[in-house]
Amino acid sequence: MREFEVGMMAKSLSGHDKDSLYIIMDIKDDFVFLVDGRIKTLEKPKKKRKKHIQIMYEKPQIIVNKLENNEIIQNEDIKRSIKLYKLGGNANV
């Protein structure tokens, strides 16, 4: 199994947000901090146990570029990445 990485897409497997798509923004021990840019923003991410999410092994190109260049990621970037993934099944557009 591949390790969890910042910037990866993730799908919630349990809870009231089941089947929601997020992007992993931080990892601490057995928890990940997830954002969707709308309800769970960068300022207030969702804390969820690793066992309650499924990682998608996809990293949106927008997020990867910003992480590599040490640029600030905005909620709009998160929303756009998730929207592109839902539309085409591929976040690398």
VOBA-1610 file (N, C-alpha, C; in pm, whole numbers, padded with zeros to 5 digits, always signed):
BEGIN
Met+00083-00118+00000Met+00000+00000+00000Met+00088+00125+00000Arg+00054+00219-00085Arg+00128+00343-00095Arg+00096+00435+00021Glu+00191+00512+00063Glu+00175+00603+00175Glu+00087+00722+00138Phe+00026+00778+00239Phe-00051+00900+00223Phe+00046+01015+00197Glu+00012+01104+00105Glu+00097+01219+00074Glu+00012+01345+00067Val+00071+01456+00106Val+00003+01585+00095Val-00023+01612-00053Gly-00143+01655-00084Gly-00180+01686-00222Gly-00261+01577-00290Met-00267+01458-00230Met-00343+01348-00290Met-00493+01370-00273Met-00568+01320-00369Met-00714+01320-00360Met-00754+01206-00266Ala-00863+01226-00192Ala-00913+01124-00100Ala-01065+01125-00100Lys-01122+01008-00077Lys-01268+00993-00071Lys-01305+00944+00068Ser-01404+01007+00127Ser-01450+00969+00261Ser-01527+00837+00252Leu-01495+00743+00340Leu-01561+00613+00341Leu-01669+00601+00448Ser-01668+00691+00545Ser-01766+00682+00653Ser-01801+00820+00707Gly-01910+00825+00780Gly-01954+00950+00839Gly-02059+01019+00754His-02104+01134+00799His-02207+01206+00725His-02156+01259+00591Asp-02027+01263+00573Asp-01967+01311+00448Asp-01924+01196+00356Lys-01980+01077+00377Lys-01944+00959+00298Lys-01951+00990+00148Asp-01851+00944+00074Asp-01837+00961-00071Asp-01797+01103-00113Ser-01766+01190-00020Ser-01719+01325-00053Ser-01572+01320-00093Leu-01534+01406-00186Leu-01395+01415-00231Leu-01324+01529-00160Tyr-01201+01502-00123Tyr-01118+01600-00053Tyr-00976+01593-00109Ile-00895+01687-00065Ile-00751+01683-00092Ile-00681+01684+00043Ile-00581+01596+00058Ile-00506+01585+00183Ile-00412+01705+00194Met-00424+01779+00304Met-00339+01897+00325Met-00237+01877+00436Asp-00259+01781+00525Asp-00164+01758+00633Asp-00184+01616+00684Ile-00078+01560+00740Ile-00082+01424+00793Ile-00013+01426+00929Lys-00083+01374+01030Lys-00026+01366+01165Lys-00066+01232+01225Asp+00032+01146+01250Asp+00010+01014+01309Asp-00097+00937+01233Asp-00209+00907+01299Asp-00316+00826+01240Asp-00424+00913+01176Phe-00401+01044+01165Phe-00502+01136+01113Phe-00453+01208+00988Val-00549+01244+00904Val-00522+01332+00791Val-00613+01453+00803Phe-00570+01564+00747Phe-00650+01684+00748Phe-00690+01712+00604Leu-00822+01713+00580Leu-00878+01718+00446Leu-00945+01852+00419Val-00938+01896+00293Val-01004+02019+00252Val-01078+01997+00121Asp-01190+02070+00105Asp-01263+02067-00021Asp-01277+02207-00081Gly-01230+02309-00008Gly-01233+02446-00058Gly-01366+02516-00038Arg-01470+02443-00003Arg-01603+02503+00018Arg-01640+02500+00165Ile-01676+02383+00213Ile-01718+02368+00352Ile-01595+02350+00442Lys-01507+02264+00401Lys-01383+02241+00474Lys-01272+02315+00401Thr-01244+02435+00452Thr-01147+02522+00386Thr-01006+02499+00441Leu-00911+02566+00382Leu-00773+02556+00428Leu-00758+02610+00570Glu-00842+02703+00606Glu-00836+02762+00740Glu-00896+02669+00845Lys-00988+02581+00805Lys-01055+02492+00899Lys-01074+02353+00834Pro-00965+02276+00822Pro-00974+02146+00755Pro-01046+02042+00841Lys-01089+01935+00774Lys-01156+01825+00842Lys-01051+01725+00890Lys-01057+01689+01016Lys-00965+01591+01073Lys-01034+01455+01064Lys-00968+01358+01002Lys-01029+01227+00983Lys-00922+01119+00998Arg-00961+01006+01054Arg-00867+00894+01066Arg-00836+00836+00928Lys-00713+00791+00911Lys-00670+00735+00784Lys-00757+00617+00740Lys-00802+00538+00836Lys-00879+00418+00801Lys-01018+00454+00748His-01060+00579+00763His-01193+00621+00718His-01191+00691+00583Ile-01076+00690+00516Ile-01069+00749+00382Ile-01003+00652+00286Gln-01031+00673+00159Gln-00967+00596+00052Gln-00888+00695-00031Ile-00757+00674-00043Ile-00677+00766-00124Ile-00694+00729-00271Met-00693+00830-00356Met-00720+00811-00498Met-00591+00796-00580Tyr-00475+00812-00518Tyr-00346+00805-00587Tyr-00335+00905-00701Glu-00415+01012-00694Glu-00411+01120-00792Glu-00367+01246-00720Lys-00283+01322-00785Lys-00245+01453-00732Lys-00279+01554-00840Pro-00372+01644-00811Pro-00406+01746-00912Pro-00283+01828-00950Gln-00268+01851-01079Gln-00150+01922-01128Gln-00139+02062-01071Ile-00252+02129-01051Ile-00252+02264-00994Ile-00185+02262-00856Ile-00223+02164-00775Ile-00172+02153-00638Ile-00025+02113-00639Val+00010+02017-00724Val+00149+01971-00734Val+00240+02088-00771Asn+00200+02167-00870Asn+00282+02282-00913Asn+00302+02381-00800Lys+00195+02411-00729Lys+00206+02508-00619Lys+00293+02455-00505Leu+00280+02326-00473Leu+00362+02267-00367Leu+00510+02268-00406Glu+00541+02234-00532Glu+00680+02230-00578Glu+00743+02368-00579Asn+00663+02471-00611Asn+00715+02608-00620Asn+00698+02687-00491Asn+00657+02618-00384Asn+00634+02682-00254Asn+00540+02803-00264Glu+00438+02789-00350Glu+00339+02895-00365Glu+00223+02868-00268Ile+00146+02971-00241Ile+00032+02958-00151Ile-00083+02892-00225Ile-00138+02787-00165Ile-00254+02719-00221Ile-00378+02790-00168Gln-00472+02817-00257Gln-00595+02887-00219Gln-00713+02791-00227Asn-00821+02827-00157Asn-00941+02744-00160Asn-00995+02727-00303Glu-00977+02829-00386Glu-01023+02822-00525Glu-00947+02713-00602Asp-00818+02696-00571Asp-00738+02591-00635Asp-00792+02452-00598Ile-00829+02438-00472Ile-00884+02311-00423Ile-01016+02281-00493Lys-01106+02381-00493Lys-01237+02363-00556Lys-01223+02327-00704Arg-01134+02397-00772Arg-01114+02374-00915Arg-01060+02233-00941Ser-00966+02189-00860Ser-00909+02055-00876Ser-01014+01946-00857Ile-01096+01962-00756Ile-01201+01862-00729Ile-01305+01863-00841Lys-01341+01982-00887Lys-01439+01994-00995Lys-01386+01928-01123Leu-01261+01954-01158Leu-01202+01892-01277Leu-01197+01741-01264Tyr-01167+01691-01145Tyr-01164+01547-01123Tyr-01303+01486-01143Lys-01406+01552-01088Lys-01543+01501-01102Lys-01589+01504-01246Leu-01552+01607-01320Leu-01594+01618-01460Leu-01528+01516-01550Gly-01398+01497-01532Gly-01326+01409-01622Gly-01266+01287-01561Gly-01274+01274-01430Gly-01212+01160-01364Gly-01061+01170-01360Asn-01011+01289-01398Asn-00867+01308-01402Asn-00836+01450-01353Ala-00762+01460-01247Ala-00732+01591-01187Ala-00609+01655-01249Asn-00547+01591-01345Asn-00422+01643-01401Asn-00444+01735-01520Val-00561+01793-01532Val-00592+01883-01644Val-00539+02020-01613
//
